[in-house]
Each structure stands twice: as structure tokens, then as C-alpha cells.
Amino acid sequence: MRLNRAAATMAVALLIAGCSGSAAPAATSAASSPAPSAATSPAPASPAAASSAPAASPSGAASPAAAASPDLSSCPTSQPAPLASGQTRTVTLSTSKGDIVIRVEGALSPIAAGNFVALAQCGYYTGVVFHRLVPGFVIQGGDGQYGREPAVNMASVGTGGPAYTIQDEPVTANYTRGTVAMAKTGQPNSANSQFFIVLADLTGSLPKNYQIFGHVTSGMDVVDAIAAMPNSGGPSNTALQPVAMDKVTVSNP
């Protein structure tokens, strides 16, 4: 499935709008929409825009695995060291729907790859939900400030993140099904923790503004299952029964 340019343009605009309200002290905009904006969703629907759907509320109690707040004392407070070009890591996101396995490659975007791995290793993503679901486009998550179970803030999720941002890098790969990239606002160097997973081939329809750092090697059926969960509809596409990353592990490679 290819997203037409008009739909992609609208989605990108939504993504940017969604992440503009980030409350991260050091860089408010960095944690919004996925592809186009850190707190929204890439091309078709901005991830950050999730915060504009105040009526959306998480359903039920947090999953047992994500109920205990992780110790984040070892998490980075500034841009982490990059992952060298020749290095790879395997990051596994365990959810109630199953596991999503991501191959992270330093060669794609050393800074973004190093940042994602550092946050995954320190426990930042544990208990954090996929807050934006745009069928046929992307799912977005990673807001550890407002999107962590059991206290997801549905009025603000998609606008938060750690108190730092990372530098932009050239995007040389295409946004194809299974691509994993950083969400950001419309401002330069505004990405931090929020990321998105592409559901369809967006080659040529999503601007190459979002750092690609990996690909899903196993578990796209899980990604599809999460994308099919109820959402508030456009433009925010806020998850109404958000699925959390109950456990996140990193292995080498």
C-alpha cells in the first residue's frame, strides 16, 4: 500500500502539530510526532497530535509487567554516544500482543541509533504506550513523560520526553513497511525519545525528515494488531486502549 501525496502531506502536518506541545524541559518540541513530528504520526497523522484528543482515555488497569515504575536514574540526560556505523543491536519490545523485534543499525543514523539503544537499555521505554495509531501509516510511542503506565496522561501524551533532544542526520533509506524512525516536531534537532513504526510503503510520500535507525525483523503481525486497536480517529488518532511496552531488552547483535 502506498500513501498518496495529499494524504502524506496532511499526515506530516498533523505529526508536526502534535509534537509542538512537548513538555520536556530542555526541548519541548522534541517528543512529539513520529515520522513528521515527534509526538504525532509520520505522514498521515501527526503523533504529537494525540494530545489534542482530551476525551480519549486509556482502558482498564495497566498490565502487570508495566505496573511498577522503572528506575530511570541511569538514563541519559543529554545526547548519548552514537552507535558506530558498523555496529548493530537487537531491541525486543514485549507487549500484551506479542514481541516486536527491531534490528538497530548504526550505519543508518548513528546518533538516533545510539539514542534509541541507550533509552532502551536504561529502562526508559518500560511501561510506555503506543499512543498514536494511524492505520495504513504508522504507530507511534515512546513518550516516557506522559505515556507511562499506570499513569498515562491522555491530555498530554505525545508531547513529552526526556529533557534533551538529538541532532538531525541525513536520511538515506526509504520509509518502507517495518521501518523504525524518530518522531520530531517541525523544528530542526527536535527528536528525543518518541519513535514510530511504518505500516506501509511510504516511499516518496513521506519527506525524509525523520531519522531512520532500524527495521522490524519479527513481529509485524504484532505491530498490525496494535494498529488495529481502537483510536479516536483523525486528526489525532489517539489510542483509546493503548498497548504498552511491558518489557524492553537489548542484545548484541
N, C-alpha and C positions, 0 to 999 in steps of 0.2 A: 504494500500500500504506500502510495506517495502522497504527501500532503500538498495541495495546490498552493501557489504562492500567496494568494489572497488570505487563505486560512492561516498560513505560516506567519505572514506579516502581522495578522491580528493576534496570534498566539504570542509572538515575541513581544508585542506591545503590552500584552497582559502580563507577561512574565516580568517585564521591567517595572510595571506599575505595582505589581505585587511585592517586589522586594524593596521598594523605596522606603518603607516604613520600618526597616530593621532597627531594633533597639540595641544592638550590640554597641556598647560604649565606645569602643575605639573606631568602629566603622559601621555605622547604622545600616548602610545600604548593602553591605556585602552578603548578607544572609538571606536573600530573597529567592527570586525565581530561578528555575533550573536552567534550561538552555539559554533563554534570553535574559532572565533575571533571577537572581539568587533565590528569591522567595516565591517564585511562581513556576510556570512550566514553560519550557522552551519556546517552540514556535507557536503552537495553537492556543496555549493558555498559560498565562504567567503564573509561576508557582507562588510568587510572593503575594499574588492577589488573594491567596487563601484567607488572608486576614480580613478581607472585606466581606466575608460571609459570617457575620456575628451569630446568625441563627443556627449555624452548624454546630453540633456538639458531639463529642465522642460517645460511643455507645458502650455501656457496661463498664465493668472494672478493668483495670489494667491486667495484662496477662501476668501470671505468677513470675515468669522469668524476668520480666521487666519491672516488677513492683519495687524492688529495692534500688534506691538511687546509687549509682556507681561513684567511686572515689575518683574525682577528676583532678586531684592535686598534681598529677604528673602530666596533664595535658598542656600542650604548647600555649604560650601567651603572646607569641609573635610568630611570624612566618617560619615554619620548620625547615630543616635542611632538605634540599631536593633529593629525589631518588635518582641515582645516576642513570644515565642513558641506557646502559647495558643491563640494568637490574630490573627484576620483576618481583611482584609479591602476589599471593593469593589471599583475597579477603572474602570470607564467608559470612553472609548476613542470614542469621537463622530467625525465621518468623513463624507465626502460627500457621501460615500457609505452606511452609516448606523452606528450603535453603536456596539462597541466591549466591552463586559463586562468581566472583569477579577477578579477572586477571588484570592486575595493575602494572602498567609498563612505564618505566622512566623515560623511554625513548619518545613517548607521545607528548608528555608535558611534565618535565622533571619537577617543577615547583608544585603543580597541582597533585601529581602522584605522591610526592613526599608528604604533602599536607594531608591527603586522604589517609595514607597509611599511618601517619603519626596520630591522627584523631581516632582511627580505628583501634590502634594498639593501646591507647591510654584509656579506652572505655567511653569516649565521648558519645559515640553513637548508640551505646547500650540503652534500650528503652525508648529510643527516639522513633517517632512515627513517620510514615509516608503520608504527608498532609495534603498533597495535591495529586489528583488523579484525572488525567486528561486522556480518555480512551482514544486510541489511534495515534497518540502523540507521545506523551511521557508520563511517568510517575515521578514525583519529587519528594525528597525528605532531607533529613539532616539538621533540622533546626533544634539544637540541643538546649536552647534558651527557653523556648516556649512550646516545644513539641515533645517533651519527655513524659512518658507515663510514670506515675499515675496522675500527674497534674498538667495535662495538656491544656494550654490556654487557647481555646478556639478563636478568640478575638484577635490574637496576635501571632499565632503560629504561622511561620513562613516569613516572618520579618526579623527573626533573631539569629543568633550565632555567637561564636566566641568574639572577644574584644580585639580582633585583629583581622586584617584582610591580606590577600596574597597578590603578588604581581601577575599581570596578564602575560600570556605566552602565545606564540603563533599557533594557530590550529591548522594542521596539515592533513589530518584524516577527515573522513566524512561522517556525518551523523546517520548511521545505519542502525537497524534493529539490534538491540543489545548494547549499543554504545553507552558508556557511563561518562558523564561530564559535569563540570562545576556550574552551578547556577550563579547568577550575578545580577546586579542592577544595571541600569544603562550607563553607569559611570565607570571609568577605567579603574582597574585594580580593585574591584569591589567584591570579589568572591571570597568566601571563607569556609563554611562547613557544609552548606546546602549543595546537594547534587541531584542529578536526575538520570533516569534510565530511559533510553529511547525505545518506543514500542513499534515504530515503523521506519521505513526508509525515508529520511528527511533530506537526503542529498539534494542540494540545490535550492531547498525551500527554507532551511534554517540558516541564518547568517553564521559564519564561522567566528563567533564572538565568545564561545563557551569552551573553556579548556577541556579537551578530551584526555582522560587519563587511563581508561581501561575499557574492557568489554566483558559482558556476561558470558561465561563459558558453560554454565549449567544453571538451570532454574528459570529460564524464560517463561516456563509454564506458571511458575510462582509469580513472576512479575505480571503476567497476564491476569492471573487470578486476583491480584491486588488491584490492578487497573479496573477490573470489573466490579469492584465493590461500590456501594452507593456513594454518590458525590452530589454536591449542591447544584451542579450544572454551571454553565458559563455565566460570567467570565471567570469566577474564582475556582470552580471545580474543587472545592474543599471536600476532603474525605469525611463522610458522616460516621463511619465506623473505622477510624484509622488503624492500620496494621503497624505494629511496632517491630523494630529490630531487637528481638529479645536477647540475642547473643551475637557478638561480632568477634571473629577470630582472624588473625593474620598469620600466614605461614610463608616460609621462604623455600622454594619459589612458590 
